[in-house]
Amino acid sequence: MTELINMSLREITDCFFQYAQKKGNPYESFPLSTEVEEFGSPYIEILEDGKMAIVARERGEECFRKETRSSAELARWVYEMFNKS
């Protein structure tokens, strides 16, 4: 499972950096991790069935979830989350 998470996260971050570069806003680091935050901060969740999600939890309760099976789509969501117009 750890191998799947690392491989998927690497794909997501590669897509994120490519997307940010195309938008003319290169990043030095990926703004999210797979570490579960309990204070409303978003994190990346990668499931065994291939689904990936941006998730946020507040005091143990899930308050946001956006799922996809596409690394590129998830990367675009992350970029848009941190670069709202």
The first five atom37 places (N, CA, C, CB, O) and aatype in JSON, in Angstrom:
{
  "aatype": [12, 16, 6, 10, 9, 2, 12, 15, 10, 1, 6, 9, 16, 3, 4, 13, 13, 5, 18, 0, 5, 11, 11, 7, 2, 14, 18, 6, 15, 13, 14, 10, 15, 16, 6, 19, 6, 6, 13, 7, 15, 14, 18, 9, 6, 9, 10, 6, 3, 7, 11, 12, 0, 9, 19, 0, 1, 6, 1, 7, 6, 6, 4, 13, 1, 11, 6, 16, 1, 15, 15, 0, 6, 10, 0, 1, 17, 19, 18, 6, 12, 13, 2, 11, 15],
  "atom_mask": [
    [1, 1, 1, 1, 1],
    [1, 1, 1, 1, 1],
    [1, 1, 1, 1, 1],
    [1, 1, 1, 1, 1],
    [1, 1, 1, 1, 1],
    [1, 1, 1, 1, 1],
    [1, 1, 1, 1, 1],
    [1, 1, 1, 1, 1],
    [1, 1, 1, 1, 1],
    [1, 1, 1, 1, 1],
    [1, 1, 1, 1, 1],
    [1, 1, 1, 1, 1],
    [1, 1, 1, 1, 1],
    [1, 1, 1, 1, 1],
    [1, 1, 1, 1, 1],
    [1, 1, 1, 1, 1],
    [1, 1, 1, 1, 1],
    [1, 1, 1, 1, 1],
    [1, 1, 1, 1, 1],
    [1, 1, 1, 1, 1],
    [1, 1, 1, 1, 1],
    [1, 1, 1, 1, 1],
    [1, 1, 1, 1, 1],
    [1, 1, 1, 0, 1],
    [1, 1, 1, 1, 1],
    [1, 1, 1, 1, 1],
    [1, 1, 1, 1, 1],
    [1, 1, 1, 1, 1],
    [1, 1, 1, 1, 1],
    [1, 1, 1, 1, 1],
    [1, 1, 1, 1, 1],
    [1, 1, 1, 1, 1],
    [1, 1, 1, 1, 1],
    [1, 1, 1, 1, 1],
    [1, 1, 1, 1, 1],
    [1, 1, 1, 1, 1],
    [1, 1, 1, 1, 1],
    [1, 1, 1, 1, 1],
    [1, 1, 1, 1, 1],
    [1, 1, 1, 0, 1],
    [1, 1, 1, 1, 1],
    [1, 1, 1, 1, 1],
    [1, 1, 1, 1, 1],
    [1, 1, 1, 1, 1],
    [1, 1, 1, 1, 1],
    [1, 1, 1, 1, 1],
    [1, 1, 1, 1, 1],
    [1, 1, 1, 1, 1],
    [1, 1, 1, 1, 1],
    [1, 1, 1, 0, 1],
    [1, 1, 1, 1, 1],
    [1, 1, 1, 1, 1],
    [1, 1, 1, 1, 1],
    [1, 1, 1, 1, 1],
    [1, 1, 1, 1, 1],
    [1, 1, 1, 1, 1],
    [1, 1, 1, 1, 1],
    [1, 1, 1, 1, 1],
    [1, 1, 1, 1, 1],
    [1, 1, 1, 0, 1],
    [1, 1, 1, 1, 1],
    [1, 1, 1, 1, 1],
    [1, 1, 1, 1, 1],
    [1, 1, 1, 1, 1],
    [1, 1, 1, 1, 1],
    [1, 1, 1, 1, 1],
    [1, 1, 1, 1, 1],
    [1, 1, 1, 1, 1],
    [1, 1, 1, 1, 1],
    [1, 1, 1, 1, 1],
    [1, 1, 1, 1, 1],
    [1, 1, 1, 1, 1],
    [1, 1, 1, 1, 1],
    [1, 1, 1, 1, 1],
    [1, 1, 1, 1, 1],
    [1, 1, 1, 1, 1],
    [1, 1, 1, 1, 1],
    [1, 1, 1, 1, 1],
    [1, 1, 1, 1, 1],
    [1, 1, 1, 1, 1],
    [1, 1, 1, 1, 1],
    [1, 1, 1, 1, 1],
    [1, 1, 1, 1, 1],
    [1, 1, 1, 1, 1],
    [1, 1, 1, 1, 1]
  ],
  "atom_positions": [
    [[0.82, -1.2, 0.0], [0.0, 0.0, 0.0], [0.87, 1.26, 0.0], [-0.94, 0.0, 1.21], [0.57, 2.21, -0.72]],
    [[1.92, 1.28, 0.79], [2.8, 2.44, 0.85], [3.39, 2.73, -0.52], [3.92, 2.22, 1.87], [3.54, 3.89, -0.9]],
    [[3.72, 1.69, -1.26], [4.28, 1.86, -2.61], [3.25, 2.53, -3.53], [4.71, 0.49, -3.19], [3.6, 3.42, -4.31]],
    [[1.99, 2.1, -3.44], [0.91, 2.69, -4.24], [0.74, 4.17, -3.9], [-0.41, 1.93, -4.01], [0.59, 5.0, -4.8]],
    [[0.75, 4.49, -2.63], [0.6, 5.88, -2.19], [1.76, 6.72, -2.72], [0.54, 5.96, -0.64], [1.53, 7.8, -3.25]],
    [[2.98, 6.24, -2.57], [4.15, 6.99, -3.04], [4.12, 7.2, -4.55], [5.43, 6.27, -2.64], [4.43, 8.28, -5.04]],
    [[3.74, 6.15, -5.29], [3.68, 6.25, -6.74], [2.58, 7.24, -7.16], [3.42, 4.86, -7.36], [2.81, 8.08, -8.02]],
    [[1.41, 7.14, -6.56], [0.3, 8.03, -6.89], [0.62, 9.47, -6.49], [-0.98, 7.57, -6.19], [0.32, 10.39, -7.25]],
    [[1.2, 9.67, -5.34], [1.56, 11.02, -4.91], [2.61, 11.62, -5.84], [2.08, 11.0, -3.46], [2.56, 12.82, -6.14]],
    [[3.54, 10.82, -6.29], [4.55, 11.29, -7.24], [3.88, 11.73, -8.55], [5.6, 10.18, -7.51], [4.24, 12.77, -9.11]],
    [[2.91, 10.95, -9.03], [2.16, 11.31, -10.24], [1.41, 12.62, -10.04], [1.18, 10.19, -10.61], [1.43, 13.49, -10.9]],
    [[0.74, 12.76, -8.9], [-0.03, 13.96, -8.6], [0.89, 15.18, -8.57], [-0.77, 13.81, -7.26], [0.58, 16.21, -9.16]],
    [[2.01, 15.06, -7.87], [2.92, 16.21, -7.75], [3.53, 16.56, -9.11], [4.03, 15.91, -6.74], [3.68, 17.75, -9.42]],
    [[3.87, 15.56, -9.92], [4.39, 15.84, -11.27], [3.35, 16.61, -12.08], [4.77, 14.52, -11.99], [3.68, 17.6, -12.73]],
    [[2.11, 16.17, -12.05], [1.03, 16.85, -12.77], [0.83, 18.27, -12.22], [-0.28, 16.05, -12.66], [0.6, 19.2, -12.99]],
    [[0.92, 18.42, -10.91], [0.76, 19.73, -10.29], [1.82, 20.7, -10.77], [0.81, 19.6, -8.76], [1.51, 21.83, -11.16]],
    [[3.08, 20.28, -10.75], [4.17, 21.16, -11.17], [4.06, 21.52, -12.65], [5.52, 20.49, -10.89], [4.33, 22.65, -13.04]],
    [[3.66, 20.55, -13.48], [3.46, 20.82, -14.9], [2.32, 21.83, -15.11], [3.15, 19.52, -15.67], [2.45, 22.77, -15.9]],
    [[1.22, 21.64, -14.4], [0.08, 22.54, -14.52], [0.44, 23.95, -14.05], [-1.12, 22.0, -13.71], [0.12, 24.93, -14.71]],
    [[1.12, 24.04, -12.92], [1.53, 25.34, -12.38], [2.47, 26.05, -13.35], [2.21, 25.17, -11.0], [2.38, 27.27, -13.54]],
    [[3.37, 25.3, -13.97], [4.31, 25.87, -14.94], [3.54, 26.43, -16.14], [5.34, 24.8, -15.42], [3.82, 27.54, -16.6]],
    [[2.56, 25.67, -16.64], [1.75, 26.13, -17.77], [0.99, 27.41, -17.43], [0.76, 25.05, -18.19], [0.79, 28.27, -18.29]],
    [[0.59, 27.54, -16.17], [-0.14, 28.72, -15.72], [0.8, 29.9, -15.44], [-0.94, 28.39, -14.48], [0.34, 31.0, -15.11]],
    [[2.11, 29.67, -15.56], [3.08, 30.73, -15.31], [3.29, 31.02, -13.84], [0.0, 0.0, 0.0], [3.7, 32.12, -13.47]],
    [[3.01, 30.04, -13.01], [3.13, 30.2, -11.56], [3.85, 28.98, -10.97], [1.71, 30.39, -10.91], [3.24, 28.19, -10.24]],
    [[5.13, 28.83, -11.28], [5.85, 27.64, -10.8], [5.95, 27.6, -9.27], [7.24, 27.59, -11.4], [6.09, 28.63, -8.62]],
    [[5.89, 26.41, -8.74], [6.0, 26.17, -7.3], [7.32, 25.47, -7.01], [4.8, 25.31, -6.79], [7.85, 24.76, -7.86]],
    [[7.84, 25.68, -5.83], [9.04, 24.97, -5.39], [8.7, 23.69, -4.64], [9.9, 25.88, -4.51], [9.5, 22.75, -4.59]],
    [[7.49, 23.65, -4.04], [7.08, 22.45, -3.32], [5.58, 22.25, -3.46], [7.48, 22.54, -1.83], [4.83, 23.21, -3.71]],
    [[5.15, 21.02, -3.31], [3.73, 20.67, -3.39], [3.07, 21.11, -2.08], [3.52, 19.13, -3.64], [3.59, 20.8, -1.0]],
    [[1.94, 21.83, -2.15], [1.37, 22.44, -0.94], [0.62, 21.5, 0.01], [0.47, 23.51, -1.33], [0.24, 21.93, 1.1]],
    [[0.38, 20.25, -0.37], [-0.35, 19.33, 0.5], [0.47, 18.07, 0.75], [-1.71, 18.96, -0.11], [1.42, 17.78, 0.02]],
    [[0.07, 17.33, 1.78], [0.72, 16.05, 2.06], [-0.37, 15.0, 2.27], [1.65, 16.14, 3.32], [-1.56, 15.28, 2.12]],
    [[0.06, 13.8, 2.6], [-0.89, 12.74, 2.91], [-1.11, 12.61, 4.41], [-0.39, 11.41, 2.33], [-1.82, 11.71, 4.87]],
    [[-0.5, 13.51, 5.17], [-0.68, 13.52, 6.63], [-2.08, 14.03, 6.98], [0.4, 14.39, 7.31], [-2.48, 15.1, 6.53]],
    [[-2.8, 13.27, 7.76], [-4.16, 13.65, 8.16], [-4.1, 14.84, 9.1], [-4.89, 12.47, 8.82], [-3.43, 14.81, 10.14]],
    [[-4.81, 15.89, 8.73], [-4.92, 17.09, 9.56], [-6.3, 17.08, 10.2], [-4.69, 18.4, 8.71], [-7.28, 16.72, 9.53]],
    [[-6.41, 17.45, 11.43], [-7.71, 17.47, 12.13], [-8.18, 18.89, 12.42], [-7.61, 16.69, 13.44], [-9.09, 19.09, 13.23]],
    [[-7.58, 19.86, 11.77], [-7.92, 21.25, 12.05], [-8.46, 21.97, 10.82], [-6.71, 21.99, 12.59], [-8.32, 23.19, 10.71]],
    [[-9.06, 21.22, 9.9], [-9.67, 21.81, 8.72], [-8.73, 22.0, 7.55], [0.0, 0.0, 0.0], [-9.17, 22.41, 6.48]],
    [[-7.45, 21.69, 7.73], [-6.5, 21.82, 6.62], [-6.65, 20.64, 5.67], [-5.04, 21.9, 7.16], [-6.8, 19.5, 6.11]],
    [[-6.63, 20.91, 4.37], [-6.78, 19.81, 3.41], [-5.53, 18.94, 3.33], [-7.11, 20.35, 2.03], [-4.42, 19.39, 3.62]],
    [[-5.74, 17.69, 2.94], [-4.65, 16.75, 2.72], [-5.07, 15.81, 1.59], [-4.31, 15.95, 4.01], [-6.24, 15.78, 1.21]],
    [[-4.13, 15.07, 1.06], [-4.39, 14.12, -0.02], [-4.62, 12.74, 0.58], [-3.2, 14.09, -1.03], [-3.88, 12.29, 1.46]],
    [[-5.66, 12.08, 0.1], [-5.95, 10.71, 0.5], [-5.91, 9.85, -0.75], [-7.35, 10.6, 1.24], [-6.54, 10.18, -1.76]],
    [[-5.18, 8.74, -0.69], [-5.07, 7.81, -1.8], [-5.56, 6.45, -1.33], [-3.6, 7.74, -2.34], [-5.02, 5.88, -0.38]],
    [[-6.58, 5.95, -1.99], [-7.2, 4.69, -1.59], [-6.7, 3.53, -2.44], [-8.72, 4.8, -1.7], [-6.2, 3.73, -3.55]],
    [[-6.84, 2.32, -1.92], [-6.37, 1.12, -2.61], [-7.07, 0.89, -3.93], [-6.55, -0.08, -1.73], [-6.5, 0.3, -4.85]],
    [[-8.33, 1.35, -4.05], [-9.1, 1.11, -5.27], [-8.75, 2.1, -6.39], [-10.57, 1.19, -4.97], [-9.37, 2.08, -7.45]],
    [[-7.76, 2.97, -6.16], [-7.33, 3.9, -7.18], [-7.92, 5.29, -7.05], [0.0, 0.0, 0.0], [-7.5, 6.21, -7.76]],
    [[-8.88, 5.47, -6.17], [-9.44, 6.8, -5.96], [-8.44, 7.65, -5.19], [-10.78, 6.72, -5.21], [-7.71, 7.18, -4.32]],
    [[-8.43, 8.93, -5.55], [-7.61, 9.92, -4.86], [-8.54, 11.04, -4.46], [-6.42, 10.43, -5.76], [-9.53, 11.3, -5.15]],
    [[-8.24, 11.72, -3.37], [-9.14, 12.78, -2.91], [-8.38, 13.87, -2.19], [-10.21, 12.21, -2.0], [-7.31, 13.65, -1.61]],
    [[-8.98, 15.05, -2.23], [-8.59, 16.13, -1.34], [-9.62, 16.05, -0.22], [-8.56, 17.57, -2.07], [-10.82, 16.07, -0.46]],
    [[-9.14, 15.97, 1.02], [-10.01, 15.79, 2.17], [-9.64, 16.82, 3.23], [-9.91, 14.34, 2.74], [-8.47, 17.18, 3.38]],
    [[-10.64, 17.28, 3.95], [-10.4, 18.13, 5.12], [-11.24, 17.6, 6.27], [-10.73, 19.64, 4.81], [-12.39, 17.2, 6.07]],
    [[-10.67, 17.61, 7.45], [-11.37, 17.14, 8.66], [-11.28, 18.24, 9.71], [-10.75, 15.8, 9.19], [-10.27, 18.92, 9.85]],
    [[-12.35, 18.38, 10.42], [-12.41, 19.36, 11.51], [-12.9, 18.62, 12.75], [-13.35, 20.58, 11.16], [-14.03, 18.12, 12.78]],
    [[-12.05, 18.54, 13.76], [-12.39, 17.87, 15.02], [-12.9, 16.44, 14.8], [-13.44, 18.67, 15.78], [-13.86, 16.01, 15.43]],
    [[-12.23, 15.73, 13.9], [-12.57, 14.33, 13.66], [-13.68, 14.1, 12.66], [0.0, 0.0, 0.0], [-13.93, 12.96, 12.28]],
    [[-14.35, 15.15, 12.22], [-15.44, 15.02, 11.26], [-14.98, 15.49, 9.89], [-16.68, 15.82, 11.73], [-14.4, 16.57, 9.75]],
    [[-15.25, 14.69, 8.9], [-14.92, 15.09, 7.54], [-15.82, 16.24, 7.12], [-15.05, 13.9, 6.56], [-17.05, 16.13, 7.2]],
    [[-15.23, 17.34, 6.67], [-16.02, 18.5, 6.27], [-15.85, 18.83, 4.79], [-15.63, 19.7, 7.11], [-16.54, 19.71, 4.27]],
    [[-14.94, 18.14, 4.1], [-14.74, 18.36, 2.67], [-14.13, 17.12, 2.06], [-13.83, 19.59, 2.41], [-13.23, 16.51, 2.63]],
    [[-14.63, 16.74, 0.87], [-14.05, 15.62, 0.13], [-14.35, 15.85, -1.35], [-14.63, 14.23, 0.62], [-15.48, 16.14, -1.73]],
    [[-13.31, 15.73, -2.16], [-13.44, 15.82, -3.6], [-12.61, 14.7, -4.18], [-12.99, 17.24, -4.15], [-11.39, 14.69, -4.04]],
    [[-13.27, 13.72, -4.85], [-12.61, 12.49, -5.29], [-12.5, 12.42, -6.81], [-13.36, 11.28, -4.78], [-13.32, 12.97, -7.54]],
    [[-11.47, 11.73, -7.26], [-11.25, 11.45, -8.68], [-10.36, 10.23, -8.81], [-10.61, 12.68, -9.39], [-9.79, 9.75, -7.83]],
    [[-10.25, 9.73, -10.01], [-9.28, 8.67, -10.31], [-8.15, 9.21, -11.18], [-9.98, 7.47, -11.01], [-7.27, 8.46, -11.61]],
    [[-8.18, 10.51, -11.45], [-7.21, 11.14, -12.33], [-6.21, 11.99, -11.54], [-7.92, 11.99, -13.37], [-6.6, 12.92, -10.84]],
    [[-4.94, 11.65, -11.67], [-3.89, 12.44, -11.01], [-3.87, 13.87, -11.53], [-2.51, 11.79, -11.22], [-3.69, 14.82, -10.76]],
    [[-4.07, 14.02, -12.83], [-4.07, 15.36, -13.44], [-5.22, 16.21, -12.92], [-4.14, 15.26, -14.97], [-5.04, 17.4, -12.64]],
    [[-6.39, 15.61, -12.79], [-7.54, 16.36, -12.29], [-7.33, 16.77, -10.83], [-8.82, 15.52, -12.43], [-7.62, 17.91, -10.46]],
    [[-6.85, 15.86, -10.01], [-6.6, 16.18, -8.61], [-5.54, 17.28, -8.5], [-6.17, 14.92, -7.84], [-5.66, 18.18, -7.67]],
    [[-4.5, 17.2, -9.32], [-3.45, 18.22, -9.31], [-4.02, 19.59, -9.67], [-2.32, 17.85, -10.29], [-3.65, 20.6, -9.07]],
    [[-4.92, 19.62, -10.65], [-5.55, 20.88, -11.05], [-6.39, 21.43, -9.91], [-6.42, 20.68, -12.29], [-6.37, 22.64, -9.66]],
    [[-7.13, 20.58, -9.2], [-7.93, 21.02, -8.05], [-7.05, 21.63, -6.97], [-8.74, 19.84, -7.47], [-7.38, 22.66, -6.39]],
    [[-5.92, 20.98, -6.7], [-5.0, 21.5, -5.68], [-4.49, 22.87, -6.1], [-3.8, 20.52, -5.44], [-4.48, 23.81, -5.31]],
    [[-4.08, 22.98, -7.36], [-3.59, 24.27, -7.85], [-4.66, 25.34, -7.69], [-3.15, 24.15, -9.32], [-4.39, 26.43, -7.18]],
    [[-5.87, 25.03, -8.12], [-6.97, 26.0, -8.05], [-7.31, 26.36, -6.61], [-8.22, 25.45, -8.75], [-7.7, 27.49, -6.32]],
    [[-7.16, 25.41, -5.7], [-7.43, 25.65, -4.29], [-6.49, 26.72, -3.73], [-7.3, 24.35, -3.49], [-6.89, 27.54, -2.9]],
    [[-5.25, 26.72, -4.19], [-4.25, 27.65, -3.67], [-4.03, 28.88, -4.56], [-2.94, 26.93, -3.51], [-3.22, 29.75, -4.24]],
    [[-4.76, 28.95, -5.67], [-4.6, 30.06, -6.61], [-5.95, 30.55, -7.12], [-3.72, 29.63, -7.8], [-6.2, 30.6, -8.32]],
    [[-6.81, 30.91, -6.2], [-8.13, 31.4, -6.59], [-8.0, 32.8, -7.18], [-9.09, 31.42, -5.37], [-7.25, 33.64, -6.7]],
    [[-8.75, 32.99, -8.24], [-8.71, 34.31, -8.92], [-9.59, 35.31, -8.22], [-9.14, 34.19, -10.38], [-9.68, 36.46, -8.65]]
  ]
}
